[in-house]
């Protein structure tokens, strides 16, 4: 059923270019979110959000990229159906969960919890990143869904951790 969904996605040259651009901007390890975090860290008003985005990224990297992916070791659609013409290099890592989706939603949720307007834009971008993983035939829908759920959880956890640590630091200054 998941393959049926992936095969049913309409593909055109315009969409190819669009989703390849999203993939390139995001980076092979979701580095876009580190760049966003660093930019947010530069301004006092957004510093806590930047820290939360960075913490979320690290949590996904450690727990998702090196934890869950190794635990589940699920093959990617492009590793199972090697006849599908890929627009990108065939990855060697496993498929579940989609850490690109997790990085995107972790960062977007951390931004949303600190700034609704910026967060809505980040969530739209995250949704495009998540869909791109299926469009590019790199992940199954359940990989992406699991990545979204995992990312949302890591974004919330990161934001809560930053709030707790920030309160302790503020209390220590009094």
N, C-alpha and C positions, 0 to 999 in steps of 0.2 A: 504494500500500500504506500509506503514512503517513497519507493522508486516511482510509482505512478504519479505522485504529487510532483516530484522533481522533474520528471519527463514532461509534465503538463505545463510547466512554467514557460510562457511565451518568451522566445529569445530573438532579438533583432540586433543589428549592428549598433543602433543607438543605445539600446539597453546594455549591450556588451561594453561599450565605451563608458557608459554611466557607472556601471557596477565595477568595472576595472579601475576607474578613477577613485571610487569610494575605497576600494581595496588598497590602492596605492597610498592614498592620503592616510588611511588608518595604520598602515605598517604591518609587517609580517608578525609582529608580536603586540599589536595594538598600541604602538608607541605614541600614537596621537594623544592618548589619554595621559601619558606622562608629560607631554608638551603642554597640554591644557592645564594640568596640575601645576606645573612650574609657572605658567603665566598667572594663574590664580594666586600662587604663593607670593608673587611680586607686590600685591596690593593688600594693605591691611584689612580692608573691607571684605576681601574674598579669601583671605589666608586660610581660615578654618575649612572652607570648602575645598581649597587646593590640597590641604593635608588629607582630607577625607577621600578625595579622588585618588590620591597617591596610595593611601592605605588600602583602599579597595583594589587598586591595580595589583599591589603586592600580594594581597590575600588571594586574588584570582590566580596570579602567577604561581604561587606556592601550592595552594590547595587544589587548583583546577589543572593547570598545565602539568605539574609534576605529581599531583596526588590522584585526582579522579581519572584523568586520561590514562595513567599507568594502571590504575586499578581496573578500569573497564576494558581497555585495549580494543575498542570497537573499530572495525575497519571503516574507512571513509567510502562514500558512494563511488568516488573516482578510483578507489583501490579495488573495488568489487567489479565495477563495469569499466574496464580500461578502454572500451571502444568509444566512450563518450569523449568528444573532442573538447579538451580543457583550454581555457583562456589563460591559465596561470600554470606554474610548475606544479607537478604532483607532489603534495606534501607526504612526508614519511611518518609523521606523528599520527596518533589515533584521533578518533572523531568525537568521542563523547566525554564531556560536554563540549560545545563550541565555546572555546575561551575567548574568541573574538567577540561573540555575543555577550559573554559574561563581563569582559572588560568594558564594553560599550555601555551595558545597562548598569554596571556597578558605578562607573563614572557619572553617567547621566542621572542616576538616582541620587548620588551624593550631591550633584549640582542642584537638582530639583529640590532636595530637602533644605538647601541653603538659599536658593534663589529660584522662585517658581518660573519667572519669565525665561531666564537662561536655561532652566531645567527642561522646560517644554521643548526648546530648540534642541537641547542635548538628547532628549528622549526620541525625537523624530530622527535625528542623526543615528542614534543607536538602533532604531528599528530598521533603517536603511542598511546599516552594517549587518545586522542579523539576517535580513533577507538576502543580502549579497552572498552570504555563505552558502545558501541553498542555490541561488542563481548560478554561482560559479561551480556548482556540483561538488562542493567540498564537505558539506555536512547534510545529514538527514534532518527532516523537520524536528524530530525528537531531540537531536543534538542541540539544535538552536533553541528549542523551548527550554530544555534543561539549562542551557547557558544563560538564558534570560532570567530564569528563576534564581539560579545561583548568583548571577550578577546583581540582581535586585537585593538579595539577602546580603551580599558582601557590601553593597552600597549603604544599606541600612546599618549594618554592623560597624562599618568604618565611621559613619557619621556619629553613631552613638559613642564609639570609643573616643573620638575627637572631643565630643561634648563632655564626657566624663573626665578626660585628662585635662581639658581646658578649665573645668570647674575646680579641679584639685590644684592646678597651678594658680588660679585666681585666689583660692582660699589660702594658699600658702603665702601669698603676697600681702595679705591683710594683717 
